[in-house]
Amino acid sequence: MAVDVILGLQWGDEGKGKIVDYLADKYDLVCRFQGGPNAGHTIIIGENKYVLHTIPSGIFRQNITNVIGNGVVIDPTTMVRELNNLDKEGIEYRSRLFVSRKAHLILPTHRYIDAASESAKGKEKIGSTLKGIGPTYMDKTGRNGLRVGDIETPDFRAKYDALKVKHMEFIKLYPEIDFDLEQEEQKWFESIEIIKQLNFTNGEYLVNKAIKEGKKILAEGAQGSMLDIDFGTYPFVTSSNTISAGVCNGLGIAPSQIGEVIGIVKAYCTRVGSGPFPTQLDDADGEKLRAVGHEFGATTGRPRRCGWIDIPQLLYTIMLSGVTQVVITKLDVLDDFENIGVGLNYNVHGEITNELPFDINIDGLVPEYISHKGWKESLDQVTSIDQLPSNAKDYLDALEKYLGVPISMVSTGPERRKLLSRK
């Protein structure tokens, strides 16, 4: 059985958590394959709202195994907060949650380095979430990192102290900042004791065994494809591969094992933090999208920059990941717009193209828009695709034509029930 993949195709915050939660009962395993607590997947079940940063979004479905893959970086303190919230809600997870021994640990000093580095950049900040993600991946590629499996070794504390010494020397390169390392270390080691009680596993064997047994597996991505370390808007990116290629490295599976690649796309576009965003709207429409869509980061709380959907950008990420179907989310946010813009092409110094240049943050790149009529009515009571207003159907048909990939589902609200099948 192949591994299906869910990815965000924009700059993150596309609504992946809800889609994973909705689809999870069709799978036996849900596996996170990259990223860390810089991700925030929001899930609304009934009157309850949950935000997951590390734990896979399939955790709310009974009898589903959830795996944190080796490509994920884990902050024990953040993860324990998530576990405590699950305990409070009476959600049983201990028999269903597995953590790869090869996943790297985020140390308090990683967050210290992250904060000091970002502070020193001044106006050149890249918009880091300050969760220690970048420094952790630096240690991973620099062959210095601590992994979950190290927790089980008798010299774990010595390994920790040795890495801390390296970090403290590195921190001296930056101006001083306010960071209570002693307090953060205390919380970190308390969290390690709780993490020890979880199921550590050789994740690559667990997942490949499940494939051989014919089990259905869903790989859950974090952040968006435009934040990919290789193909995103560098340097305003994350530190991992957020496209489908990251599934192979992040879970330990062969490329031939990937099946459906489901790309999640907002009906408009947003971005948190710094970096290029060609279709950003600095006007009343942009403010309206932010207000109606409640566009504030699930992890940082920062207001998101908002704009119209960007077709060249989506064609790029669809190509990179071999997307086989698209899910459109937050269509309801557009309910009250007279006209809806679509960035159809780029005008780069007078040349019309739908290809992204090496650097999209250049002077002379101007999106060319086409306008679609809005539907000016609420989608709140819509329960099937057939009930959508004709202008909403036309908008979806146009997007499908522009993208060249089937739109299989449409979300008209944050709740589980507001996901309409279009197959």
N, C-alpha and C positions, 0 to 999 in steps of 0.2 A: 504494500500500500504506500503510495507517495505521500510526501509531506506537503500540505497546503500552507500558503504563506499569506499573512496579512501585513501590509505595509502602508504607511502614510506617504502620499505622493507629493506633498507640498513641503512646507517648512515646519511640520509638526502640528499638533492640536487639531487633527482632522476628525477625531472621534473614534479612534481605533479601539479603545477599551470597550465601548458599547457594542461594536460589531463583533469583537471577540466573544464578549459575554453572550450575545445573541446566538452566535453560531456554535458555541462551545459544546452544547448538548448533542451535536452531531459528531463529536470527536471523543476519542479515548484519552488523548494527552493534549495539553496546551503548554507550549514551551516558549519562554522568553529567550532570545538569542543574542541580544546586544544591549548596550546602554546601561544605565543605572538609575539612581534616584533623581537624575535630572529630568526623567520622564514622569509624567503624571497622567494616568489613565482614569478618567472619571466614568463611573457607572452608577446609574440611578435605577433602583429596584423598588417599586412602590413609592413610598414616601421617603425612602432612605437613599442617601447619596454617599458613595464610597470613592475615595481616590487612592489608587495603587501606584507605587513608585518602583517597586522591585518585584513584587509577587505577581505571577501571571493572572490575567483577567478571567481565566476559567475557574478560579478558586471558589466562585459563588455557585457553581453547578456541582451537585452531589455526584459522587462516583467518577469524577474526572481527575486524572493524575495531572499535576502541575509541576513543571520542571523549570528551574532556573539554570540556564545553560552556561557553559564555560566562557562564552563571549560577554556575559554580563559582569559588571563591576558592582560589588555589594558593600554598602555602608551598614554595618551591623546595627548601629543606633537607629537609623531610619527604618530598617527592616523590622526591628523589634517593635517600633511604634505601630507599624502595619499589623503585625501579629497580635498586638494587644487590642487593636480595634476589631480584629476578627473575633478574638476571644469575647469581647464585650457584646458582640452581636450574636454570639452562640454559633458561629460558623466553624464546623469541624474541618481542620486542615492538616493535622499532624500526620495522618496516615496517607495523605494525598499530595504532600508537598515535598519535592526532592531538589536538592541543591548540588550542583556539580562541584566536585572537589577542585576542578581546574579553574573555577571562577575566581577572579582576583578581588582582594579586599581593599576597600577605601579606608585609609588610616586617618586619624585626626590631623596629622601633619600634612596629608594630601590636601585637606580642605584649607589648612593654614597657608600652604604654598599657593593654592588657587586664589585665595583672597588677597594675598600679598602681591602676587603677579598682576592680577586684574587692577588693583589699586594703583600700582606703579605705572600702568598704561595711560592713566589720565583720560584725555579725550580720545585715545586710540583703543578704548575698551572694545572687546569683541562680544560682550554681552553674556559672559559666562554665568551659569546658575550658581557658581561658587560651592558646588557640591563635591569638589575634589576629583571630578571625572577625568579631566585632562591629565593632571599629574599621576593619577593611577595608571592610565594607559601608557604614559611615558615610562613609568617603572616596569610595566609589563613588557614593552618593546625593548627597554634597556636591560632586561633580565635581572631586575632588582626586586620584583614584586613579591608580595605575600599572597598566598592563595588559601581558599577554604580548607583544602587538605592539610595545610600547615598547622591548622588548629589542633589536629589530632596528634601532632608530633610532640615529643617531650621537650624539645628546645624551642617551642613556639615563642616564648617570651624573649629569648635571646635573639631570635630572628627579628622580632618586632623592634627591640632596642637597637639593633645594628642598623636597621633601615631608618629609624627615627634619627639617629646620629647623622646619617647622610642628609636627611631632610633639613635638619637644623642648620647644617653648614650651608646648604643651598639657600635657606631663607635669609641668611645674612646678606645676600646680594641685594635684597629689597629694603626699602624704607620700612621702619617699624609700623605695625598696625595693631589694633586691639584684638587679641585672640586669647581666650582663656584655655590654654592647652591642657593644664592640669585637670580642670573640670571636664573637658571633652574626653580626655583619656579615661577618666573614671567611668563615665557613661559608656564609653566604647568597650571597656573590659567587662563591665556588667552585662552588656549586650552579648558579648562573645559567649558568656556562660549560658545564655538562653539559646543562642544560635546552635550551640553544641547539642542541644536536645533534638534538633531537626534531623531529617534523613539525608546524610551526605551520600553521594553516589558518583560513580564513574559515568557521567552523563552520556558520553558518546556511546558506551555499551548499552545503557538503558534505552536510548532512543533507537539505535539500530536493531536491538532485539525486538522492540515494539514494531518496527517496520517489517521485520521478518515474520512476525506473528500476525501480520495483516491488520494491525490496529490503525485507527485513523488519527493522524497527528496534525495539529495546527501550530505553526510557528508564528509567534507574536513579535512584531517589530516595535521599536520605540523611536521617538522623534520622527522626523520626516526625511524623505529621500534627498531633499535639497540641503540637508545638513550632513550628508555623507562625507567622510573625511577625504575621500579621493575625488568624488564627483559633485560635491556640493559647492556652495558659494564661499570657497576658501578665501581667507582664513576664518570666516564667520560660520563655522561648522562645529559639529561635535567630534569626538575622538574615535568613533567606530564606524563600521560600514553599515549603513542603514538600509541599503538596497538588498535585493534577494540574494546576492552573492554572500552577504554576511551570514545567511542561514547556515551555509556549509561550514564556515569557520566557527560560528557561534554555537553550533550544536554537535559538530563532528559527523556530518553526513555528506554523501557524495552528491554532486550536482544532478546526477541522473535521478535522484530520489525526490526532486522537487516537482510537485504537481501543479495545482491551481495557484496563481499568484493574484491575490485580491488587493487591488489598490484603493485606498480610501481617500476621497477628495471632498473638501467642503464645496458647497455651491458658490462660494466666493473664495477669498484667500486671506490668510493672516500670517503674521510673523511676530515673534517675541524677540526683543533685544535688537542688537545692531546688525548691519549687513544689508546688501542690496535687496530690493523688493520693487521690481519694475512697475507693477500695477497698483502700488499703494495710493490710496486716496487721502489727501490732506484737505478734505472739505466736509460738507454736511453729510454726504453719503457715507464717507468713512466713519464719521462719528456715529451715524445711525447704525451702521453695521456693528460697531463695537458695543453700543448700548443694547440693541435688540438681541445680539448674539451672546451677550454676557462675556465678552472677549477679554478675559483676564487669565493669566497663566495658572494652571492647576498646581504647579510646583512652586513658582515664585510669586504669584499674585500680580505680576507686572501687567499693565495694559498691553494688549496686542495691537500691532499696527494692522490696519484692515484695507482691503482693496478688492477689485473685481478678479474673477478667475482668470488665470494666465494659461492659454493653450500651448504656446511654445514650451513653457516650463513643464507642463504636464506631458507633452509628447516626449520630452527628454527623459523624464523619470519612468514613463511607461516603457520606453525603449531599453533603458538600463536594466530593468528588472524583469522584462518579458511578461508584463502584466496581461492576464487573460480575462479579467473582468474588473469593473469599477463599481464602487459603491459611493453614491452621492449623499453627503450628510448635511444637516442644518438647512435643508431647502426652505423650511418654514421661516427662517430669518429674513427671507426675501419677500415675505407676504405683502408688505406695505410699500413696495417700491413701484413707482410708475414705469420706470425703465431700468433694465438690468444690463450692465456692461459686460462684455466678454473681450479680453485682450486676445485678438486673433493672430496677430503677427507682431514682429519687431521691425521698426524702421531704424537701421543702424547707419548713420551718416548717409542717409538717402537710399540705402539698399534695403529692400523688403525681404525679410527672412523669417522662417519659423525655427531656426537653429539658434541655440544659445552660443554667444561668443565666449572666448576664453574667460573674460571677466565681464559680467553683466552690470557691474558697478562703474560703467564708463559714461562719460559725457557723450551725448549724441545717440544714445539708445532710447527710443521713444516707442511705447506700445501703440499699436493701431487697434482701435476698438470697433466692435459691431454692437449695436444695441438691440436688445430683445424686450418685448412688451411684458410688463409685470402682470400679475393676476389680481392684485389688490383685494384679496380675501384670505381669511384664515384657513390654514390646513389642519387645524387642531382636531377636527372631527373626521378627517379623512382616514379610512381604514383599508383602502385598496388603491392601486394605481389608477383604476378606472374612474375613481371619484375625484382625481386631481382636476383642477381647472384646466381648460384647454391651453391657456398660455403657459402653464407650468409643464404640461406634457410637451408643448412645442420647445420649451427651453431644454428639457432633458433630451429630446430627439436631436436638437441641434448640437448639444454637447457630445452625444454619442457619435454623431457624424464627424465633428471636429477631431475627436480623439481616436476614432477608428477601433474602439474596443467596446464590447457590450457593457451597458450599465445594468447590473443585475439587481440592485436594491437601491432604495431611496429612503433616507431617514427624515422624518418630519417633526422630530422632537427628541428630547433626551431619554424618554422612557423606552423600556424594552418593546412595548406594543407598537411604538411608532416607527416601525421599520417595514417598508412595503416591498414585496417581491415584484420584480419587473420581468422575470423570466417568462 
